[in-house]
Amino acid sequence: MLQNKKMWLILPIMVITFMGSLSTQAYEVIEVKDGGTLEGKVIFKGTVPPPKEAVITKDKEVCDKDGTGIKKLPQIRISGDSGVLNAIVFIDGISKGKDWLKREGIPFIDNKNCEFDPYVQVVPTGTDFEVVNSDPVLHNTHSFIDKRTLFNLALPNQGMRIKRSMPKKPELVRFECDAHGWMLGWVYASDNPYYAVTGEGGAFKIENIPPGTYKVKVWQDYVGAKEQEVTIEAGKTTTLNVELTK
């Protein structure tokens, strides 16, 4: 299989660019013939910032299991050779294509050990979504779109699950806990299934893409949002290695 290779250094733009979508119609599932693949790595170039630190003043039996009294909060998570963990790679402007990934159960975010798990995830727009409390302490999960509250939920009991819905258009949703100010999580509501969240070494792979030219958007919460145009050819793999800077 042939490969197209691209290396790009991208400049900061507003995060809101990542949240917007070029598509103006509902996504349609079709058979994709001779789809292409986009793969590569997201790498951070520069000095990795030190973790932020938060003093734990309450619920120490759950939130401070190592007994340090401090929560260390990485601003960017690095794995392997400068690879960026938990970056979202998203192809914008695809209104027809492959089916959504089949999930077991409703997607959720968990209050676990006084942190949000997972830290970053992508779900379909308009989908049902659950907020879970796995801790034996009160959490107050507060979600925002920019500065606007999406939902604000008190979960006083361990094992609680509360169902809500994700936005009906593409949005980046920020999760906080009003009871534990250091807690932070992110959910991107996507209008198509052509996305990936980077794993070990910053690697990502998106398959079965209809041939065409698209905007590829990359987001990480410390760096912000970036974008690049890429052309996907039928039956071929395009390699895109992304260098993020701050």
N, C-alpha and C positions, 0 to 999 in steps of 0.2 A: 504494500500500500504506500502511495506517495505521501510526502509530507510537505506542507508549507510552514516555514518557520518565521516567527516574528519576535523581535525583542523591542520593548518600548519603555521609555522613561516618561512618566506621566506627571503632569503638573496639577496642583490642587485646584479643585472647583467646589462649588457649594454642594453640601450633602443633599440638598433638595433635588439636585439633578438625578441622583440615584433613585429617589422615590418616584419620580415621574416616569410615565411610560409613553412611548410613541404610539402604541396601539389604541384605537378608539372603538374597537368592537370586541365582543365576547370571544374568548378563545374557543376554537373548534378542533376537536380531535379527529385526525385523518391518518391514513396510512402514508408514511414517509418513505418514498422510494429513493434509493441511492443517497441516503442522508450522510452528512459529514460529521466529523468529530472535532471538538476543540479541547485541547489539553495543554497543561503546562504547570508552572509554579508561580506563586506570589512570594516575592522576596523583599525584605526590608533593607534598604541601604542607608546607613547612618548610625549614629549612636543610639542604642536602645535605651529608652528612658527608664529610670528606676521605678519600681512599683510605688504606687501611692500607699499610704498607711492610714488605717482608721483605728482609733482606740475603741475597744470593746467594753462597753459600760453596763450591759445588761445581758441576761440569758447566757451567761458565760459557760454553763454546763453543756450547752448545745453549740454556741458560736465560737467558743474558745477551747476546743478540745486539746490543743497542744500547749495550753497554759501560758502563752506569751502575752496575752492581753492586747494583741495587735492583729488586725487583718491586713495582709499584704495583697495589694490589688494590682496585678500587672496591667500596664497601659496598652501593651501590645505583646502578644504571646508568640514567642519564637521557638521553632522546632527545627533541629538539624542545622543545615548550612544556611542560616539566616531566613529559613522558610517561615512564613506567617501563618499561624493557626487562626481559624475562625474568621477568615475574610470571606465575604460573599462575592461570587462571580456570577453575573447575570447577563443574559443576552436579551436585549430590548427589541421590541417591535415585531415579535413573532405572533401572529394571530391564528395560525393553523399549524398543527404538527402532532408530535407524539402524545401519547396518553400520560397522565400524571402518575407518579410513582405510587403504587398501592401501599397503604399503611395499615398496620394492625391497630385498630382503635382510633380514637380522636387525638390529634396532636395536643401537646400540653407543655407547660412550663412548671417546674417543681421547685418549691422552696425547700431546699435540702442542705442541712448543715449551715444554715444562714447564708446561703448563696443560691443563685438561680441556676438550674440545670435543665436543659443545656444553656450555655451562655449565649449562643447565637444559633438561630434556626430559620428556615424558610418554609412557609405554608401557603396554600392557595388562598387567593382573595375570597372573602365571604364564608370561609370554612368555619365549622364549629371548633372551639378551642377551649381547653380546660386549664384552670389554675389549680395546682395541687399543693397541699402542705404536708410534707413528710416529717416535719419537726414537731416535737411536743411543746411548742411555744407559739404565741400569737405572731402571725405575719399579716401585714396589711399591704397587699400587692396593688400597686398603683401604676397603671400603664398610660403612656402619653404618645400622641402624635405631635411632634414638636413640643409646644407648650400646652396643647389641648388634651384634657383627660379623655381617654377612651373608656376605661372602666377602673373602678377603685373598690377593692374587695377586702373585707376583713375575714381572715381564716384563723379563728382562735384555737381550733382543735386539730390534733394530728390525724391525718388520713382524709381531711376534707378535700373535696373536689367541687369546683364551681364552674359551670359551663357558660361561656360567652361566645361571641362571634368575632372573627377578624374583619377588618374593613373590607368594603366591597370594591375598592379600587386599590392599586398598588400604594402601599405606605410602609414606612419604617417605624416600627412601634418600639418604644423604650419602656422597659419594666424597672420599677424601683420598689423598695419596701419602705413604707412610712414608719415602720417600727425599727428598722435596722438600716441606717442611712448609707451604708457602704454597698448594699446589694444592687446589682445592675445586670440586666439581661436585654437581649435584642431579638425581635422577630420581624422578618420582612414578609409582608403579604404580597405574593407575586401573582401576576395575571397570566403567566405561562410557566411550563415545567422545565425551562431551559436555564437551570441554575446549578450552582455547586457551592458548598461550604468547604474551604480548604482544610486539609488534614495534615498528617505528619509531613514535614518538609515543605509545607506550603503547596502541596500538590492538589490539582483539580482536574476533572474530566467531565465533559458534557457531550453526550452522544446523540445520534439520530437527529441531527439538525438539518432542516430543509436548506438546500443550497441557496446562497444569497449573500448580500452585504448587510451587516448589522452593527449596531452600537453594543459593545461589550462594556459593562459597568462593573467596577470593583469597589467594594466598600469595606472599610475596617474602622472601628470606632475611634481609634487614636489618630489615624491619618485622615479619615474622611472618605469622600467619594471621588473616583477617577473614571474616565471613560476612554475608549479607543475604538475606531472603526476596524472591522475585520471582515474578510470575505471567506465564506465557507464554500468549498467546491464539492460536487457530488462524489461520494465514495472516498474522499480523501480526509486526512488528518491535518489540521492546522495546529501548530505549536505556538503558544503565546506565553512568554515568560515576562512577568510583570514585576518591575522594580518600584516599590513604594518608597517615598521620601516624606519627611515632615518639614 
